Amino acid sequence: MTESEFATLSEAVLDHIEDAIERSGATIDVERKGAGIVEIDIDGFGSIVVNSQAPMRQIWLASRAGAHHFEFRDGAWRDTRGDASLHAVLERLIREHGGTKVRFD
């Protein structure tokens, strides 16, 4: 994957995450913290930070529950330590710690 392809794909998924949370009506704060960074704040849990890592061509997710690295394969951002998608991991974290359901598909 070229740097340009990565930039396009990573910005698109970060935009999608931000838009999906805002459209969901959930009482979760989501904010773009600059190019390549989205911060999701969940009361009582803390922040989930999703950011692009251009040198690695990965999307990283960090929260109190742990960290995940995702690479683009088979048309989706997949965990490098398994096959979970970025969207599935985010949905689970938000449901478990935010008490609300947000769909990213």
Secondary structure, 3 states (H helix, E strand, C coil): CCHHHHHHHHHHHHHHHHHHHHHHCCCCEEEECCCCEEEEEECCCEEEEEEEEHHHCEEEEEECCEEEEEEEECCEEEECCCCCEHHHHHHHHHHHHHCCCCCCC
